[in-house]
């Protein structure tokens, strides 16, 4: 994992989502082909948007309570945040790089 993506634990969630600025949280699973396909795109875009958006990852099976609380039922699920609040829509399943890049641009663009 690059220095631009931080893996967090369920207990760190509240502190990890910034009160100011933008963040994206990736709920991932192991042995999940769409998650494996997303990982390099997520890393590359984390580099591209470094300093503008915080890129976070969380292991879904290890964070069942949080996943349930946030209504996350599949992997990967990307949740976008601005100033501590979720801004929709979420991206799930087979996520295209172009689709993710567009959502991230909207996130920093206001």
MOPAC internal coordinates of N, CA, C and O (Angstrom, degrees):
PM7 1SCF
backbone

  N    0.0000 0     0.00 0     0.00 0    0    0    0
  C    1.4539 1     0.00 0     0.00 0    1    0    0
  C    1.5291 1   109.07 1     0.00 0    2    1    0
  O    1.2310 1   121.05 1   -43.83 1    3    2    1
  N    1.3284 1   115.60 1   136.17 1    3    2    1
  C    1.4645 1   118.90 1  -177.84 1    5    3    2
  C    1.5207 1   110.38 1   -74.83 1    6    5    3
  O    1.2310 1   121.06 1   -10.29 1    7    6    5
  N    1.3086 1   115.58 1   169.71 1    7    6    5
  C    1.4581 1   120.65 1   179.44 1    9    7    6
  C    1.5167 1   113.05 1   -69.93 1   10    9    7
  O    1.2310 1   120.77 1   169.70 1   11   10    9
  N    1.3485 1   116.13 1   -10.30 1   11   10    9
  C    1.4614 1   119.72 1  -177.85 1   13   11   10
  C    1.5222 1   112.94 1   -90.25 1   14   13   11
  O    1.2310 1   120.34 1   170.39 1   15   14   13
  N    1.3427 1   116.95 1    -9.61 1   15   14   13
  C    1.4684 1   120.76 1   179.38 1   17   15   14
  C    1.5268 1   107.70 1  -117.83 1   18   17   15
  O    1.2310 1   120.85 1   -49.22 1   19   18   17
  N    1.3372 1   115.98 1   130.78 1   19   18   17
  C    1.4622 1   119.91 1  -179.05 1   21   19   18
  C    1.5179 1   109.29 1  -116.72 1   22   21   19
  O    1.2310 1   121.30 1   -52.31 1   23   22   21
  N    1.3246 1   115.11 1   127.69 1   23   22   21
  C    1.4649 1   118.99 1   175.17 1   25   23   22
  C    1.5163 1   108.42 1   -87.40 1   26   25   23
  O    1.2310 1   120.70 1   -48.73 1   27   26   25
  N    1.3301 1   116.27 1   131.27 1   27   26   25
  C    1.4607 1   120.93 1  -178.80 1   29   27   26
  C    1.5220 1   110.79 1  -117.91 1   30   29   27
  O    1.2310 1   121.45 1   -17.60 1   31   30   29
  N    1.3175 1   114.84 1   162.40 1   31   30   29
  C    1.4591 1   122.38 1   174.48 1   33   31   30
  C    1.5227 1   107.26 1   -99.21 1   34   33   31
  O    1.2310 1   121.43 1   -19.47 1   35   34   33
  N    1.3182 1   114.87 1   160.53 1   35   34   33
  C    1.4630 1   121.46 1   179.60 1   37   35   34
  C    1.5407 1   111.41 1   -53.41 1   38   37   35
  O    1.2310 1   120.53 1   141.43 1   39   38   37
  N    1.3308 1   116.58 1   -38.57 1   39   38   37
  C    1.4693 1   121.44 1  -177.90 1   41   39   38
  C    1.5322 1   112.51 1   -67.83 1   42   41   39
  O    1.2310 1   120.08 1   161.04 1   43   42   41
  N    1.3333 1   117.45 1   -18.96 1   43   42   41
  C    1.4713 1   121.56 1  -177.84 1   45   43   42
  C    1.5206 1   112.82 1   -93.90 1   46   45   43
  O    1.2310 1   120.43 1   172.98 1   47   46   45
  N    1.3346 1   116.79 1    -7.02 1   47   46   45
  C    1.4654 1   121.73 1  -171.97 1   49   47   46
  C    1.5268 1   113.17 1   -50.23 1   50   49   47
  O    1.2310 1   120.31 1   126.16 1   51   50   49
  N    1.3439 1   117.01 1   -53.84 1   51   50   49
  C    1.4716 1   120.33 1  -175.90 1   53   51   50
  C    1.5357 1   111.59 1   -57.45 1   54   53   51
  O    1.2310 1   120.20 1   138.06 1   55   54   53
  N    1.3328 1   117.22 1   -41.94 1   55   54   53
  C    1.4632 1   120.82 1  -178.34 1   57   55   54
  C    1.5263 1   111.89 1   -76.82 1   58   57   55
  O    1.2310 1   120.52 1   151.78 1   59   58   57
  N    1.3298 1   116.61 1   -28.22 1   59   58   57
  C    1.4656 1   120.42 1  -174.14 1   61   59   58
  C    1.5283 1   113.34 1   -74.67 1   62   61   59
  O    1.2310 1   120.36 1   149.61 1   63   62   61
  N    1.3336 1   116.92 1   -30.39 1   63   62   61
  C    1.4642 1   119.56 1  -179.75 1   65   63   62
  C    1.5224 1   107.67 1   -80.12 1   66   65   63
  O    1.2310 1   120.20 1   -62.76 1   67   66   65
  N    1.3329 1   117.22 1   117.24 1   67   66   65
  C    1.4649 1   119.46 1  -174.78 1   69   67   66
  C    1.5323 1   112.94 1   -68.84 1   70   69   67
  O    1.2310 1   120.75 1   -40.18 1   71   70   69
  N    1.3201 1   116.17 1   139.82 1   71   70   69
  C    1.4680 1   121.66 1   178.51 1   73   71   70
  C    1.5279 1   110.06 1   -71.09 1   74   73   71
  O    1.2310 1   121.06 1   152.79 1   75   74   73
  N    1.3196 1   115.58 1   -27.21 1   75   74   73
  C    1.4677 1   120.88 1   177.56 1   77   75   74
  C    1.5209 1   107.65 1  -126.43 1   78   77   75
  O    1.2310 1   121.40 1   -42.22 1   79   78   77
  N    1.3239 1   114.93 1   137.78 1   79   78   77
  C    1.4609 1   119.41 1   178.08 1   81   79   78
  C    1.5223 1   112.22 1    98.23 1   82   81   79
  O    1.2310 1   121.31 1    10.56 1   83   82   81
  N    1.3279 1   115.11 1  -169.44 1   83   82   81
  C    1.4635 1   121.98 1  -172.22 1   85   83   82
  C    1.5197 1   112.01 1  -113.74 1   86   85   83
  O    1.2310 1   121.60 1   -30.69 1   87   86   85
  N    1.3438 1   114.55 1   149.31 1   87   86   85
  C    1.4692 1   120.63 1   177.08 1   89   87   86
  C    1.5227 1   108.73 1  -150.18 1   90   89   87
  O    1.2310 1   121.30 1   -24.69 1   91   90   89
  N    1.3344 1   115.12 1   155.31 1   91   90   89
  C    1.4624 1   121.36 1   172.44 1   93   91   90
  C    1.5259 1   107.08 1  -132.77 1   94   93   91
  O    1.2310 1   121.12 1   -45.78 1   95   94   93
  N    1.3258 1   115.46 1   134.22 1   95   94   93
  C    1.4649 1   121.52 1  -177.93 1   97   95   94
  C    1.5223 1   108.83 1  -116.77 1   98   97   95
  O    1.2310 1   120.94 1   -55.10 1   99   98   97
  N    1.3297 1   115.80 1   124.90 1   99   98   97
  C    1.4631 1   123.05 1  -179.45 1  101   99   98
  C    1.5269 1   109.04 1  -103.58 1  102  101   99
  O    1.2310 1   120.35 1   -67.31 1  103  102  101
  N    1.3438 1   116.94 1   112.69 1  103  102  101
  C    1.4554 1   121.45 1   170.97 1  105  103  102
  C    1.5258 1   106.31 1   -84.90 1  106  105  103
  O    1.2310 1   120.31 1   -64.78 1  107  106  105
  N    1.3346 1   117.00 1   115.22 1  107  106  105
  C    1.4601 1   120.06 1  -177.38 1  109  107  106
  C    1.5198 1   111.05 1  -121.71 1  110  109  107
  O    1.2310 1   121.33 1   -15.38 1  111  110  109
  N    1.3321 1   115.06 1   164.62 1  111  110  109
  C    1.4679 1   121.91 1   176.74 1  113  111  110
  C    1.5168 1   108.56 1  -130.74 1  114  113  111
  O    1.2310 1   120.94 1   -16.57 1  115  114  113
  N    1.3224 1   115.81 1   163.43 1  115  114  113
  C    1.4540 1   119.94 1   173.65 1  117  115  114
  C    1.5266 1   107.74 1   -87.09 1  118  117  115
  O    1.2310 1   120.76 1   -19.30 1  119  118  117
  N    1.3229 1   116.16 1   160.70 1  119  118  117
  C    1.4625 1   122.14 1  -178.82 1  121  119  118
  C    1.5246 1   110.83 1    49.46 1  122  121  119
  O    1.2310 1   121.44 1  -132.24 1  123  122  121
  N    1.3266 1   114.84 1    47.76 1  123  122  121
  C    1.4614 1   123.19 1  -177.39 1  125  123  122
  C    1.5297 1   106.43 1  -129.40 1  126  125  123
  O    1.2310 1   119.58 1   -82.34 1  127  126  125
  N    1.3481 1   118.40 1    97.66 1  127  126  125
  C    1.4678 1   120.10 1  -177.65 1  129  127  126
  C    1.5335 1   114.77 1   -52.40 1  130  129  127
  O    1.2310 1   118.70 1   137.35 1  131  130  129
  N    1.3595 1   120.09 1   -42.65 1  131  130  129
  C    1.4704 1   117.96 1   177.69 1  133  131  130
  C    1.5302 1   112.75 1   -63.64 1  134  133  131
  O    1.2310 1   120.48 1   148.50 1  135  134  133
  N    1.3548 1   116.69 1   -31.50 1  135  134  133
  C    1.4764 1   120.24 1   177.89 1  137  135  134
  C    1.5264 1   109.70 1   -68.16 1  138  137  135
  O    1.2310 1   121.17 1   137.14 1  139  138  137
  N    1.3366 1   115.38 1   -42.86 1  139  138  137
  C    1.4664 1   119.85 1   179.87 1  141  139  138
  C    1.5201 1   110.56 1   -65.06 1  142  141  139
  O    1.2310 1   120.41 1   144.05 1  143  142  141
  N    1.3424 1   116.83 1   -35.95 1  143  142  141
  C    1.4649 1   121.05 1   178.92 1  145  143  142
  C    1.5252 1   110.80 1   -69.06 1  146  145  143
  O    1.2310 1   120.54 1   145.40 1  147  146  145
  N    1.3283 1   116.57 1   -34.60 1  147  146  145
  C    1.4656 1   121.28 1  -178.13 1  149  147  146
  C    1.5324 1   112.35 1   -74.71 1  150  149  147
  O    1.2310 1   120.04 1   144.69 1  151  150  149
  N    1.3289 1   117.53 1   -35.31 1  151  150  149
  C    1.4683 1   121.50 1  -172.23 1  153  151  150
  C    1.5351 1   114.51 1   -49.01 1  154  153  151
  O    1.2310 1   118.56 1   128.08 1  155  154  153
  N    1.3578 1   120.35 1   -51.92 1  155  154  153
  C    1.4673 1   118.30 1  -179.10 1  157  155  154
  C    1.5308 1   113.42 1   -65.80 1  158  157  155
  O    1.2310 1   120.10 1   148.09 1  159  158  157
  N    1.3325 1   117.41 1   -31.91 1  159  158  157
  C    1.4751 1   121.07 1   177.82 1  161  159  158
  C    1.5271 1   109.16 1   -67.91 1  162  161  159
  O    1.2310 1   120.97 1   137.56 1  163  162  161
  N    1.3329 1   115.76 1   -42.44 1  163  162  161
  C    1.4721 1   122.11 1   179.89 1  165  163  162
  C    1.5291 1   109.33 1   -61.38 1  166  165  163
  O    1.2310 1   120.92 1   135.25 1  167  166  165
  N    1.3448 1   115.84 1   -44.75 1  167  166  165
  C    1.4775 1   121.51 1   179.30 1  169  167  166
  C    1.5281 1   110.89 1   -61.77 1  170  169  167
  O    1.2310 1   120.91 1   133.04 1  171  170  169
  N    1.3390 1   115.87 1   -46.96 1  171  170  169
  C    1.4702 1   120.62 1  -177.13 1  173  171  170
  C    1.5232 1   111.18 1   -63.83 1  174  173  171
  O    1.2310 1   120.80 1   137.76 1  175  174  173
  N    1.3219 1   116.07 1   -42.24 1  175  174  173
  C    1.4607 1   119.39 1  -179.86 1  177  175  174
  C    1.5332 1   110.93 1   -72.40 1  178  177  175
  O    1.2310 1   120.25 1   150.74 1  179  178  177
  N    1.3312 1   117.13 1   -29.26 1  179  178  177
  C    1.4727 1   120.51 1   175.94 1  181  179  178
  C    1.5226 1   109.45 1   -62.26 1  182  181  179
  O    1.2310 1   121.20 1   143.74 1  183  182  181
  N    1.3287 1   115.32 1   -36.26 1  183  182  181
  C    1.4624 1   120.25 1   178.83 1  185  183  182
  C    1.5330 1   109.43 1   -69.72 1  186  185  183
  O    1.2310 1   121.24 1   135.51 1  187  186  185
  N    1.3278 1   115.23 1   -44.49 1  187  186  185
  C    1.4617 1   121.63 1  -178.44 1  189  187  186
  C    1.5284 1   112.25 1   -63.28 1  190  189  187
  O    1.2310 1   120.39 1   141.08 1  191  190  189
  N    1.3358 1   116.87 1   -38.92 1  191  190  189
  C    1.4638 1   121.24 1  -177.35 1  193  191  190
  C    1.5291 1   112.18 1  -100.74 1  194  193  191
  O    1.2310 1   120.15 1  -163.24 1  195  194  193
  N    1.3304 1   117.32 1    16.76 1  195  194  193
  C    1.4702 1   121.51 1  -179.74 1  197  195  194
  C    1.5226 1   109.61 1   -55.52 1  198  197  195
  O    1.2310 1   121.05 1   -45.24 1  199  198  197
  N    1.3424 1   115.59 1   134.76 1  199  198  197
  C    1.4568 1   119.88 1   179.60 1  201  199  198
  C    1.5199 1   113.25 1    88.07 1  202  201  199
  O    1.2310 1   120.48 1   165.86 1  203  202  201
  N    1.3449 1   116.68 1   -14.14 1  203  202  201
  C    1.4662 1   120.48 1  -179.92 1  205  203  202
  C    1.5262 1   111.57 1  -109.27 1  206  205  203
  O    1.2310 1   121.11 1   143.22 1  207  206  205
  N    1.3390 1   115.49 1   -36.78 1  207  206  205
  C    1.4680 1   121.55 1  -176.04 1  209  207  206
  C    1.5203 1   108.39 1  -134.44 1  210  209  207
  O    1.2310 1   120.31 1   -42.31 1  211  210  209
  N    1.3315 1   117.02 1   137.69 1  211  210  209
  C    1.4659 1   120.49 1   173.09 1  213  211  210
  C    1.5258 1   107.94 1   -87.44 1  214  213  211
  O    1.2310 1   120.74 1   -50.76 1  215  214  213
  N    1.3217 1   116.19 1   129.24 1  215  214  213
  C    1.4648 1   122.15 1   179.17 1  217  215  214
  C    1.5220 1   109.10 1  -104.63 1  218  217  215
  O    1.2310 1   120.88 1   -61.00 1  219  218  217
  N    1.3323 1   115.92 1   119.00 1  219  218  217
  C    1.4596 1   121.90 1  -176.52 1  221  219  218
  C    1.5180 1   109.90 1  -123.80 1  222  221  219
  O    1.2310 1   120.79 1   -32.58 1  223  222  221
  N    1.3286 1   116.09 1   147.42 1  223  222  221
  C    1.4657 1   121.89 1   175.89 1  225  223  222
  C    1.5124 1   108.42 1  -127.89 1  226  225  223
  O    1.2310 1   120.81 1   -32.85 1  227  226  225
  N    1.3334 1   116.05 1   147.15 1  227  226  225
  C    1.4582 1   120.15 1   177.25 1  229  227  226
  C    1.5226 1   108.53 1  -143.12 1  230  229  227
  O    1.2310 1   120.89 1   -43.44 1  231  230  229
  N    1.3174 1   115.91 1   136.56 1  231  230  229
  C    1.4631 1   122.59 1  -178.03 1  233  231  230
  C    1.5217 1   108.58 1   -77.28 1  234  233  231
  O    1.2310 1   120.71 1   -66.45 1  235  234  233
  N    1.3399 1   116.25 1   113.55 1  235  234  233
  C    1.4707 1   120.23 1  -172.83 1  237  235  234
  C    1.5221 1   113.03 1   -60.81 1  238  237  235
  O    1.2310 1   120.02 1   133.83 1  239  238  237
  N    1.3544 1   117.57 1   -46.17 1  239  238  237
  C    1.4708 1   118.86 1  -177.81 1  241  239  238
  C    1.5236 1   112.23 1   -64.70 1  242  241  239
  O    1.2310 1   120.65 1   153.76 1  243  242  241
  N    1.3253 1   116.37 1   -26.24 1  243  242  241
  C    1.4657 1   120.04 1   179.67 1  245  243  242
  C    1.5195 1   112.05 1   -88.63 1  246  245  243
  O    1.2310 1   120.63 1   179.50 1  247  246  245
  N    1.3238 1   116.41 1    -0.50 1  247  246  245
  C    1.4678 1   121.28 1  -175.48 1  249  247  246
  C    1.5218 1   110.27 1  -134.77 1  250  249  247
  O    1.2310 1   121.06 1  -136.07 1  251  250  249
  N    1.3185 1   115.57 1    43.93 1  251  250  249
  C    1.4713 1   120.33 1  -174.65 1  253  251  250
  C    1.5234 1   113.82 1   -57.58 1  254  253  251
  O    1.2310 1   120.42 1   138.13 1  255  254  253
  N    1.3312 1   116.81 1   -41.87 1  255  254  253
  C    1.4787 1   119.95 1  -179.42 1  257  255  254
  C    1.5125 1   110.90 1   -60.54 1  258  257  255
  O    1.2310 1   120.74 1   132.48 1  259  258  257
  N    1.3219 1   116.18 1   -47.52 1  259  258  257
  C    1.4604 1   120.71 1  -179.20 1  261  259  258
  C    1.5273 1   110.07 1   -65.48 1  262  261  259
  O    1.2310 1   120.35 1   135.90 1  263  262  261
  N    1.3287 1   116.93 1   -44.10 1  263  262  261
  C    1.4688 1   120.71 1   179.56 1  265  263  262
  C    1.5249 1   109.86 1   -57.68 1  266  265  263
  O    1.2310 1   120.96 1   136.21 1  267  266  265
  N    1.3121 1   115.77 1   -43.79 1  267  266  265
  C    1.4659 1   121.25 1  -179.89 1  269  267  266
  C    1.5377 1   110.48 1   -64.02 1  270  269  267
  O    1.2310 1   121.52 1   135.02 1  271  270  269
  N    1.3321 1   114.69 1   -44.98 1  271  270  269
  C    1.4677 1   119.94 1  -179.12 1  273  271  270
  C    1.5213 1   111.81 1   -61.91 1  274  273  271
  O    1.2310 1   120.93 1   144.34 1  275  274  273
  N    1.3566 1   115.82 1   -35.66 1  275  274  273
  C    1.4586 1   120.16 1  -178.76 1  277  275  274
  C    1.5352 1   112.01 1   -91.02 1  278  277  275
  O    1.2310 1   120.64 1   178.57 1  279  278  277
  N    1.3349 1   116.39 1    -1.43 1  279  278  277
  C    1.4609 1   119.65 1   178.77 1  281  279  278
  C    1.5171 1   113.70 1    73.51 1  282  281  279
  O    1.2310 1   120.62 1  -150.96 1  283  282  281
  N    1.3277 1   116.43 1    29.04 1  283  282  281
  C    1.4659 1   121.01 1   179.13 1  285  283  282
  C    1.5205 1   108.16 1   -91.43 1  286  285  283
  O    1.2310 1   120.46 1   -61.72 1  287  286  285
  N    1.3352 1   116.73 1   118.28 1  287  286  285
  C    1.4664 1   119.31 1  -177.35 1  289  287  286
  C    1.5204 1   113.15 1  -117.96 1  290  289  287
  O    1.2310 1   120.10 1   173.82 1  291  290  289
  N    1.3318 1   117.42 1    -6.18 1  291  290  289
  C    1.4634 1   119.20 1  -179.83 1  293  291  290
  C    1.5104 1   111.50 1  -139.86 1  294  293  291
  O    1.2310 1   121.19 1   -15.74 1  295  294  293
  N    1.3191 1   115.33 1   164.26 1  295  294  293
  C    1.4674 1   120.98 1   177.94 1  297  295  294
  C    1.5233 1   108.55 1  -123.97 1  298  297  295
  O    1.2310 1   119.73 1   -34.61 1  299  298  297
  N    1.3154 1   118.12 1   145.39 1  299  298  297
  C    1.4689 1   124.89 1   -11.04 1  301  299  298
  C    1.5279 1   110.82 1   -76.90 1  302  301  299
  O    1.2310 1   121.33 1   -28.58 1  303  302  301
  N    1.3178 1   115.06 1   151.42 1  303  302  301
  C    1.4698 1   122.11 1   170.89 1  305  303  302
  C    1.5198 1   106.48 1  -128.41 1  306  305  303
  O    1.2310 1   120.65 1   -54.71 1  307  306  305
  N    1.3155 1   116.35 1   125.29 1  307  306  305
  C    1.4612 1   121.23 1   177.24 1  309  307  306
  C    1.5183 1   108.38 1  -105.29 1  310  309  307
  O    1.2310 1   121.16 1   -52.06 1  311  310  309
  N    1.3339 1   115.38 1   127.94 1  311  310  309
  C    1.4627 1   121.69 1   177.14 1  313  311  310
  C    1.5311 1   107.11 1  -115.03 1  314  313  311
  O    1.2310 1   120.91 1   -47.60 1  315  314  313
  N    1.3211 1   115.86 1   132.40 1  315  314  313
  C    1.4624 1   121.97 1  -176.91 1  317  315  314
  C    1.5263 1   109.53 1  -106.17 1  318  317  315
  O    1.2310 1   120.89 1   -39.61 1  319  318  317
  N    1.3352 1   115.91 1   140.39 1  319  318  317
  C    1.4680 1   121.51 1  -177.74 1  321  319  318
  C    1.5188 1   110.32 1  -130.01 1  322  321  319
  O    1.2310 1   121.12 1   -37.92 1  323  322  321
  N    1.3279 1   115.47 1   142.08 1  323  322  321
  C    1.4635 1   120.81 1   168.96 1  325  323  322
  C    1.5126 1   106.79 1  -132.47 1  326  325  323
  O    1.2310 1   121.02 1   -53.28 1  327  326  325
  N    1.3325 1   115.65 1   126.72 1  327  326  325
  C    1.4710 1   122.66 1   179.73 1  329  327  326
  C    1.5336 1   111.83 1    51.51 1  330  329  327
  O    1.2310 1   120.90 1  -136.99 1  331  330  329
  N    1.3344 1   115.88 1    43.01 1  331  330  329
  C    1.4592 1   121.54 1   174.00 1  333  331  330
  C    1.5165 1   115.83 1    84.08 1  334  333  331
  O    1.2310 1   119.79 1   173.38 1  335  334  333
  N    1.3386 1   118.01 1    -6.62 1  335  334  333
  C    1.4683 1   120.58 1  -177.95 1  337  335  334
  C    1.5250 1   110.14 1  -113.62 1  338  337  335
  O    1.2310 1   120.81 1   -35.16 1  339  338  337
  N    1.3232 1   116.05 1   144.84 1  339  338  337
  C    1.4581 1   119.65 1   178.15 1  341  339  338
  C    1.5191 1   110.00 1   -69.22 1  342  341  339
  O    1.2310 1   120.98 1   -44.35 1  343  342  341
  N    1.3207 1   115.73 1   135.65 1  343  342  341
  C    1.4645 1   121.52 1   173.86 1  345  343  342
  C    1.5216 1   107.07 1  -121.41 1  346  345  343
  O    1.2310 1   121.09 1   -58.07 1  347  346  345
  N    1.3206 1   115.52 1   121.93 1  347  346  345
  C    1.4686 1   120.10 1  -174.08 1  349  347  346
  C    1.5086 1   113.11 1   -84.93 1  350  349  347
  O    1.2310 1   119.30 1    -1.05 1  351  350  349
  N    1.2923 1   118.95 1   178.95 1  351  350  349
  C    1.4678 1   125.23 1    -5.41 1  353  351  350
  C    1.5268 1   111.66 1   -84.52 1  354  353  351
  O    1.2310 1   121.00 1   -16.73 1  355  354  353
  N    1.3236 1   115.70 1   163.27 1  355  354  353
  C    1.4695 1   121.21 1   175.33 1  357  355  354
  C    1.5298 1   108.51 1   -79.48 1  358  357  355
  O    1.2310 1   121.29 1   -21.93 1  359  358  357
  N    1.3294 1   115.14 1   158.07 1  359  358  357
  C    1.4694 1   120.04 1   172.78 1  361  359  358
  C    1.5231 1   107.08 1  -112.61 1  362  361  359
  O    1.2310 1   120.41 1   -43.19 1  363  362  361
  N    1.3335 1   116.82 1   136.81 1  363  362  361
  C    1.4597 1   120.66 1   179.77 1  365  363  362
  C    1.5196 1   110.28 1  -139.26 1  366  365  363
  O    1.2310 1   121.41 1   -18.30 1  367  366  365
  N    1.3397 1   114.90 1   161.70 1  367  366  365
  C    1.4713 1   121.13 1   174.04 1  369  367  366
  C    1.5124 1   113.06 1    71.92 1  370  369  367
  O    1.2310 1   120.72 1    42.64 1  371  370  369
  N    1.3289 1   116.23 1  -137.36 1  371  370  369
  C    1.4709 1   121.88 1  -179.67 1  373  371  370
  C    1.5236 1   107.85 1   -74.24 1  374  373  371
  O    1.2310 1   120.73 1   -76.52 1  375  374  373
  N    1.3212 1   116.20 1   103.48 1  375  374  373
  C    1.4676 1   120.41 1  -175.91 1  377  375  374
  C    1.5248 1   109.81 1  -103.63 1  378  377  375
  O    1.2310 1   121.00 1   -57.03 1  379  378  377
  N    1.3236 1   115.69 1   122.97 1  379  378  377
  C    1.4700 1   121.04 1   178.95 1  381  379  378
  C    1.5259 1   108.84 1   -79.51 1  382  381  379
  O    1.2310 1   121.19 1   -35.05 1  383  382  381
  N    1.3329 1   115.33 1   144.95 1  383  382  381
  C    1.4664 1   120.51 1   178.37 1  385  383  382
  C    1.5279 1   110.54 1   -58.31 1  386  385  383
  O    1.2310 1   120.34 1   137.94 1  387  386  385
  N    1.3447 1   116.96 1   -42.06 1  387  386  385
  C    1.4659 1   121.31 1  -177.57 1  389  387  386
  C    1.5282 1   111.05 1   -62.74 1  390  389  387
  O    1.2310 1   121.10 1   141.27 1  391  390  389
  N    1.3331 1   115.51 1   -38.73 1  391  390  389
  C    1.4607 1   122.25 1  -179.78 1  393  391  390
  C    1.5396 1   109.58 1   -66.23 1  394  393  391
  O    1.2310 1   121.05 1   134.80 1  395  394  393
  N    1.3337 1   115.59 1   -45.20 1  395  394  393
  C    1.4650 1   121.09 1   179.83 1  397  395  394
  C    1.5257 1   110.18 1   -65.04 1  398  397  395
  O    1.2310 1   120.70 1   135.50 1  399  398  397
  N    1.3319 1   116.26 1   -44.50 1  399  398  397
  C    1.4639 1   120.05 1  -178.82 1  401  399  398
  C    1.5318 1   110.25 1   -61.21 1  402  401  399
  O    1.2310 1   120.32 1   140.13 1  403  402  401
  N    1.3227 1   116.98 1   -39.87 1  403  402  401
  C    1.4602 1   120.93 1   179.05 1  405  403  402
  C    1.5283 1   110.94 1   -62.85 1  406  405  403
  O    1.2310 1   120.16 1   135.15 1  407  406  405
  N    1.3372 1   117.30 1   -44.85 1  407  406  405
  C    1.4753 1   121.51 1   179.19 1  409  407  406
  C    1.5330 1   110.57 1   -61.83 1  410  409  407
  O    1.2310 1   120.68 1   139.32 1  411  410  409
  N    1.3394 1   116.30 1   -40.68 1  411  410  409
  C    1.4564 1   120.64 1  -179.17 1  413  411  410
  C    1.5281 1   110.78 1   -67.20 1  414  413  411
  O    1.2310 1   120.85 1   140.40 1  415  414  413
  N    1.3322 1   115.98 1   -39.60 1  415  414  413
  C    1.4811 1   120.33 1   178.24 1  417  415  414
  C    1.5196 1   109.83 1   -63.23 1  418  417  415
  O    1.2310 1   120.45 1   138.44 1  419  418  417
  N    1.3460 1   116.74 1   -41.56 1  419  418  417
  C    1.4676 1   120.99 1   178.04 1  421  419  418
  C    1.5290 1   109.85 1   -63.48 1  422  421  419
  O    1.2310 1   120.96 1   141.89 1  423  422  421
  N    1.3274 1   115.77 1   -38.11 1  423  422  421
  C    1.4659 1   121.18 1  -177.78 1  425  423  422
  C    1.5336 1   110.75 1   -62.82 1  426  425  423
  O    1.2310 1   120.18 1   135.66 1  427  426  425
  N    1.3158 1   117.27 1   -44.34 1  427  426  425
  C    1.4692 1   119.33 1  -179.76 1  429  427  426
  C    1.5195 1   111.96 1   -82.98 1  430  429  427
  O    1.2310 1   120.98 1   158.12 1  431  430  429
  N    1.3188 1   115.73 1   -21.88 1  431  430  429
  C    1.4592 1   119.74 1  -179.11 1  433  431  430
  C    1.5098 1   113.66 1   -78.98 1  434  433  431
  O    1.2310 1   120.56 1   170.38 1  435  434  433
  N    1.3484 1   116.53 1    -9.62 1  435  434  433
  C    1.4523 1   119.82 1   179.56 1  437  435  434
  C    1.5102 1   108.57 1    98.50 1  438  437  435
  O    1.2310 1   120.10 1   180.00 1  439  438  437

